[in-house]
Amino acid sequence: MDLELSGRRALVTGSSGGVGAAIVERLALEGCNVIVHGRRHEPAAAQAQRIERAGGQAEVLLGDLTADGQPDRLCAAALAGGPVDVLVANAGPFVEHRFAEATDADWMAAFNGNVLSAVGCARALIPAMHQRGWGRIITIGTRGVATPLPNMVEYSAAKAALVNATGALARELAGSGITANVVSPGVILTPGLRTMFEARARSAGDARSWTELEPEVVADYAPNPVGRLGRTEDVAAAVAFIASPLADYITGATLRVDGGITPTPVTRWWSRSSIGWRGRCPTRARSPTSSPPVRSSSRSARRCTIRPIRSGG
């Protein structure tokens, strides 16, 4: 499928490794001219070289987005090289703390790194997108937004704030040709995560290959209907679609890429049919042929019961 991204220019923050690297590679594969961003020159330059060897066009910009004024400086440097059509705000520190362990400094670091860095970049790039009448703002969430995890308290809370801010931005941008969406990964198998699980296995005397270990890791760490951990390429494919002109009618949305690990609300409906009323309404019990409850609207279907269906995790 042609995502119609050829010739667009994209800035992906935190793209010298991990999920960000997969995103910037996929956008380059789709024809975008990409800007690789990182804190250190060596990994960012190596990432840009990999893209260029594969036939893509890449440039490198460096900077710590948690430093005062750095989002503005980074985006000014990006715009100096031409229009930026797509912002993927991927940069953000991940840490594990429980509620009693997280200090005020930990909370501020999580908020600065995950929220203000994305907000600052979006604020700097949106005016030029307005002038062109087209643009994409994509932030990266986490499954911890919908299912907060006690060992990731400030990280999950910061990502929840980012999701809320992205939704508000989507409404503010109504009619501008610019969309704002969230792509929310589940547990993604980065090289670091795989190394951690393999090291744990070896320390327990388990010499099995990763192919043999993964089903057990999934069952213990992240049980989900798909039955595996996510890959960085899974997230990158979702971002590429949301970034494309094919996604013009999608804004203010959160696209979960988590294997179904996040609980899904299921709505039951009752409706009039030739054999009576179906479904279940919490207000009162009825026989199959009893009359429907009196409502202020004449519609023949009402939402009555919402139950979360948990798929593990």
Order of alpha helices (4+ residues) and beta strands (2+ residues): beta-alpha-beta-alpha-beta-alpha-beta-alpha-alpha-beta-alpha-beta-alpha-alpha-alpha-beta-beta-beta-beta
